[in-house]
Amino acid sequence: MGNWDYTGTHVVIQYLWHHVRTELGWNKDNYGGLVPIVTPAQEPEINSFSGPFAVYSYSIQPTAMWIMERDISAISVFSQKPSDVSKFVNLAKAKLERQDETARDINEFLSSLTDPNLAELKNFDIKTVSLRSANGPQPPAQEGGRYDGAIVFAVDYVQFDATGESPRQ
């Protein structure tokens, strides 16, 4: 039986969170223990903190191969400082623009996961990641608001269950 809680986007988000944490110094302790890369439903919680944060969403698209899935994903990053937005966008672009090599790096990252809360992510095999666009900091829409930027990517993947079968069969 498959776990329907996750898609390939969730795998990429964990991969990016690892790099944002280690390379940009983002720390969930500064966000009340929350990882500051959230879904739109969690944005009100994270919006109360002063540090940079990101909000992601995705759509699932059919592929020519029934066993493979494709997500088109968007991440918007917000900060009071345009440099935070630039750093996030540039890091995400660098990590996601290498297609099959990016997939290899993500799969290696997955194999190194030890957190039991992320064990289900090991059931994904990322096939390729393609960067669609990256937008640097845009000025705040209102006085005192946050700068924002965005990155859009596609991720192709296969998901397996605990027995090694596709839950889509």
C-alpha positions in Angstrom: 0.0 0.0 0.0 1.3 3.4 -0.9 1.8 6.5 1.2 -0.2 9.3 -0.4 1.2 12.0 1.8 4.1 12.9 -0.4 5.1 13.7 -4.0 8.4 14.3 -5.7 8.0 18.0 -4.7 8.3 17.1 -1.0 11.5 15.2 -1.7 13.0 18.3 -3.5 11.8 20.5 -0.6 13.7 18.4 1.9 16.8 18.5 -0.3 16.6 22.3 -0.6 16.0 22.6 3.1 19.2 20.7 3.8 21.1 23.1 1.6 19.4 26.3 2.8 20.1 25.2 6.4 23.8 24.3 5.8 24.7 26.9 3.2 22.5 29.9 4.1 22.3 29.3 7.9 18.5 29.2 8.1 17.6 27.5 11.4 14.1 26.2 12.4 14.9 27.4 16.0 14.3 30.9 14.7 10.8 29.9 13.6 9.4 28.3 16.7 10.7 24.9 15.6 9.1 25.1 12.1 10.9 24.4 8.9 10.6 27.8 7.1 9.7 26.3 3.8 6.0 25.7 4.0 2.7 25.1 2.1 0.3 28.0 1.7 -1.8 26.6 4.6 1.1 27.1 6.9 2.0 30.6 5.7 0.1 32.4 8.5 2.1 30.6 11.1 5.5 31.4 9.6 4.5 34.9 8.5 4.7 36.1 12.1 8.5 35.6 12.2 10.9 38.2 11.0 13.3 36.0 9.1 13.1 34.9 5.4 10.8 32.0 4.6 9.5 30.2 1.5 6.1 28.9 0.4 5.7 26.1 -2.1 2.9 24.5 -4.1 2.7 22.0 -6.9 0.5 20.5 -9.5 0.8 16.9 -10.7 0.9 16.3 -14.5 0.5 13.1 -16.4 3.5 11.7 -18.3 3.8 9.4 -21.3 4.9 6.6 -18.9 2.1 5.6 -16.5 4.5 4.6 -13.7 6.3 8.0 -13.8 4.9 11.1 -12.3 5.7 14.8 -12.9 5.2 17.7 -10.5 5.4 21.3 -11.6 6.4 23.1 -8.5 6.7 26.7 -7.5 8.5 28.2 -4.5 8.1 31.8 -3.5 10.6 33.2 -1.0 9.9 36.3 1.2 12.2 38.5 3.2 12.6 42.0 4.5 16.0 42.0 2.9 16.4 41.5 -0.9 19.7 39.8 -0.3 18.0 36.9 1.4 15.7 36.5 -1.6 18.7 36.6 -4.0 20.6 34.0 -1.9 17.7 31.6 -1.8 16.8 31.9 -5.5 20.5 31.6 -6.6 21.1 28.6 -4.3 17.9 26.8 -5.5 18.8 27.6 -9.1 22.3 26.1 -8.7 21.0 23.0 -7.0 18.1 22.3 -9.4 19.3 23.3 -12.9 21.4 20.2 -13.6 18.6 17.9 -14.6 19.8 14.2 -14.4 22.8 15.2 -12.2 20.4 17.0 -9.8 18.3 13.8 -9.7 21.4 11.8 -8.9 22.3 14.3 -6.1 18.8 14.2 -4.6 18.7 10.4 -4.7 22.1 10.3 -2.9 20.7 12.7 -0.4 17.7 10.4 0.1 19.9 7.4 0.7 21.7 9.3 3.5 18.5 10.3 5.4 18.4 8.9 9.0 15.4 10.8 10.4 12.6 8.2 10.9 10.0 11.0 10.2 11.4 11.2 6.6 11.7 7.4 6.0 8.8 7.5 3.4 10.8 9.8 1.2 13.3 7.0 0.6 10.5 5.4 -1.5 11.1 7.9 -4.3 13.4 7.6 -7.2 13.9 11.0 -8.8 14.5 10.7 -12.5 15.2 14.3 -13.5 14.7 17.8 -12.4 14.3 20.7 -14.8 14.5 24.4 -13.8 11.7 26.3 -15.5 12.3 29.9 -14.1 14.1 31.8 -11.4 13.0 35.3 -10.4 15.1 37.5 -8.1 13.8 40.0 -5.6 10.8 42.1 -6.5 10.0 45.2 -4.4 7.4 44.9 -1.7 3.8 45.4 -2.9 3.0 47.5 0.2 5.0 49.8 2.5 6.8 47.7 5.2 6.1 44.5 3.2 8.6 41.9 2.2 10.6 41.4 -1.0 9.8 38.3 -2.9 11.3 36.0 -5.5 10.3 32.7 -7.0 11.7 29.5 -8.6 9.7 27.1 -10.7 10.8 23.6 -11.5 9.6 20.2 -12.8 10.5 16.9 -11.1 9.9 13.5 -12.7 9.9 10.6 -10.4 8.7 7.1 -9.5 7.3 6.3 -6.1 7.5 2.8 -4.6 5.9 1.3 -1.6 7.6 -0.7 1.2 7.6 -3.9 -1.0 9.3 -2.1 -3.9 6.1 -1.9 -6.0 4.5 1.2 -7.4 1.4 2.1 -5.5 -0.1 3.2 -8.8 -0.4 -0.4 -10.0 
